[in-house]
Amino acid sequence: MKLLIISHTPHYQSNGQIVAWGATVRELDHLAGLFDQVVHIAPLYPEPDPGSSLPYKAENIRVHPVRPAGGETWREKISVLQRLPEYIKAFNDEVKIADAIHVRCPASISLIALVWLALRRQPKYRWVKYAGNWNPVEKSPFSYTIQRWLITKNLFRGAATINGKWDGQPKHIRSFVNPCLTDEEAEKAAGIARVNRLTKPCQLLYVGRLETEKGVGRILEIAAELKRKKIDFELNLIGDGIERAQFEDEAVKLDIAQSTFFRGWLPRPSLDEYYSGAHFFLLPSSASEGWPKVISEAMAFGAVPLASSVSSIPQILNETRSGMTFDAEDTSGFTREIIAIIQDPARWQAYSLNAVNAASLFTYSKYLEQVKTLFKDFWGLEFVSE
């Protein structure tokens, strides 16, 4: 069976091959194991790879690159209309040989794909993944709102998967996990986590884009408050972004530079060193998160997540008793909780072990079983195991 994927995942040319955002590549490499052929229509950017990308390992994945469109400025938004004929042609060319289609939202190209699907009958198997915040409290971009409406009304005539469980969720919308670990990685991380203890200095970790919306400035405020409270800590920030220099200057101004380390983007295997040493994983994000994969990666190593109360994050952390959530702006709440847990090592240990157990939910093997169940329940299709 042949699968057509449409997504906004950034792709780049690097050393003569196409690479893309590492987390998505790993997910699609595993998903490709269920299909004979996978074609991925996605934007190819002219600039160099930012350092967070990987090449596909699955030999049955072929990338159909298109020019990127969309953004924050009006000119960038108008570029979506300019790219419309190119996108539609790519969809029409590739769908001719596709048995199933998988649209990954939210994004400009996925909005076009949803409308395009609503106007055609084939292919039969249609699966939409909405990776963002399905139930935002604050106003979200208009295109995101339209995509959620199209998915809710099932105008694309298929099945959808989202993060979290929500009141009034239609039958064609399933709650899914956001996978990030192989069984071997989860087992190895669990072995490390179960011998970890809460020691000094307290190890704080963040992994992701270095930008205000993701809460990096708030993390620095939390660290500064911990220093004022005489808490011995080390903060590792892994990632990069155009605001990095500003955050480095802010760390100096807050007098926490000696305990704060900006590591830049690191390859996925290199993250294990930092995950395994972390006591707390911080994510005071105000972005439209779904379920960030970095949280479950950190949980696998026993790091206790303290995150903002966005989307499905509080649902999962509360259900598994593996971490806590706060309003993104409540940096004092984050700080108080860190101090309270440091003063009660047994409590940290309990959260840590719960995090390890919860991380096993986010393996690729469990994800593939969910995909198989989705196709069987909606279309009576069973994948043949080799």
C-alpha positions, -999 to +999 in steps of 0.1 A: +000+000+000+012+035-009+009+065+015+010+102+005+020+125+033+014+163+032+031+184+058+049+217+065+080+200+079+110+221+069+134+202+046+170+212+037+198+201+014+228+189+034+258+171+020+240+161-011+209+147+006+176+160+019+173+163+057+144+174+078+133+181+114+147+152+134+116+144+155+094+141+124+119+121+104+121+095+132+083+092+134+079+089+096+108+064+094+088+041+117+054+048+100+070+038+067+073+003+080+036-002+075+036+008+038+052-003+006+060+033-005+057+067+012+058+100-006+062+131+015+052+165+000+068+192+021+087+225+017+124+226+009+141+257+023+171+272+005+190+281+037+214+257+054+201+231+078+198+247+113+215+216+129+183+199+142+176+178+111+182+142+101+182+122+069+154+096+064+166+060+071+136+043+055+145+035+019+108+035+008+104+073+016+106+097-013+104+135-007+085+156-032+098+191-024+078+223-028+087+259-022+079+272+013+051+297+020+035+314+049+049+333+079+043+362+101+044+392+077+017+400+051+041+394+023+048+359+037+011+352+041+003+363+005+030+339-007+006+310+002-017+322-027+013+324-050+023+288-042-013+275-045-010+262-081+023+245-073+009+228-042-023+216-060-002+202-089+020+183-065-011+169-047-027+158-080+005+143-094+012+122-063-023+112-053-026+092-086-006+064-071-017+068-034-039+044-016-039+065+016-032+101+025-019+115+058-022+153+063-002+168+092-017+200+106-017+229+114+000+248+086-008+267+054-001+237+031-022+214+053-052+239+051-050+237+013-048+199+015-079+197+037-100+218+013-085+198-017-096+166+000-131+179+006-134+183-032-123+149-043-134+112-037-100+094-037-081+081-020-103+061+003-081+061+034-077+096+048-060+104+081-054+139+094-031+145+124-035+178+143-003+183+163-011+217+178-033+227+207-067+213+199-086+233+225-068+267+229-080+291+256-065+321+239-070+333+204-051+312+178-042+321+142-072+322+120-059+295+097-055+271+127-091+278+137-103+271+102-084+238+102-099+227+135-133+235+121-128+216+089-115+186+109-144+188+134-170+189+107-151+160+089-154+178+055-123+158+045-142+126+051-118+106+071-103+100+106-083+125+127-059+122+156-052+148+182-034+154+215-056+150+246-092+142+253-118+169+251-156+173+258-177+169+227-150+151+208-166+137+176-163+099+169-141+104+139-115+122+161-092+099+181-068+108+209-033+097+200+001+098+216+030+118+201+058+091+198+095+098+203+112+067+216+121+032+204+115+003+228+153+000+232+157+037+240+129+036+265+144+006+282+179+020+283+167+054+297+146+036+324+177+017+335+195+050+340+166+067+356+160+041+383+194+046+398+193+084+396+189+104+428+182+141+436+217+155+442+234+189+443+236+210+422+200+206+410+201+200+373+175+220+352+170+213+315+153+229+285+154+215+249+138+234+220+139+266+200+154+295+219+126+320+217+103+341+240+072+322+231+087+289+242+094+304+276+132+307+276+131+342+292+109+328+319+133+299+325+160+325+331+138+343+356+131+310+374+169+304+376+175+339+389+149+334+416+165+301+426+198+319+429+182+345+452+168+317+473+204+303+476+195+271+456+225+255+440+217+246+404+229+242+368+207+251+338+213+236+304+195+251+274+198+230+243+186+246+210+191+277+191+173+307+176+175+343+165+170+354+202+199+334+216+223+363+219+196+383+238+190+354+262+228+351+268+229+388+276+200+384+299+217+356+318+246+379+324+223+407+336+205+383+360+239+371+373+233+335+365+257+331+336+281+310+356+254+284+362+236+287+328+249+269+297+237+275+261+246+243+243+231+250+208+215+222+188+228+188+195+222+155+176+195+133+192+221+107+207+240+136+223+209+146+242+209+115+264+238+129+284+217+159+294+184+140+298+201+114+321+215+141+344+184+163+346+163+165+377+137+189+362+126+196+327+113+232+323+088+243+296+069+275+306+057+279+270+030+302+258+031+287+223+003+266+209+017+233+220+001+199+215+023+175+233+060+184+229+080+152+223+109+166+244+088+162+275+084+125+271+120+121+261+130+138+293+105+118+313+120+086+300+152+094+319+133+103+350+134+141+347+104+157+364+086+180+339+073+214+351+054+229+322+027+255+314-009+245+315-013+243+277-033+217+257-029+181+267+001+187+289-018+190+322-040+161+313-011+137+308+011+149+337-019+148+361-031+114+350+004+099+353+014+119+384+047+126+368+049+164+369+031+196+374+018+225+353+014+262+360+003+293+342+031+302+318+037+336+334+038+321+370+075+319+373+072+321+411+050+290+410+076+271+391+103+283+415+083+274+446+076+239+433+112+232+425+123+243+460+095+223+477+105+191+458+142+196+464+134+197+501+115+164+498+137+140+478+113+111+483+087+132+465+110+138+436+118+101+434+081+093+432+075+118+404+106+106+386+096+069+386+061+078+375+077+098+346+097+068+335+066+046+335+046+072+316+072+076+290+067+040+279+033+052+264+053+073+238+071+045+220+070+040+183+057+005+187+027+017+207+021+044+181+022+019+152-003-003+171-026+028+173-022+035+136-031-002+128-062+001+151-072+034+134-072+019+099-090-013+111-117+006+131-125+031+104-120+011+072-117-025+082-081-026+069-055-048+085-018-044+078-001-077+069+029-084+092+061-095+074 
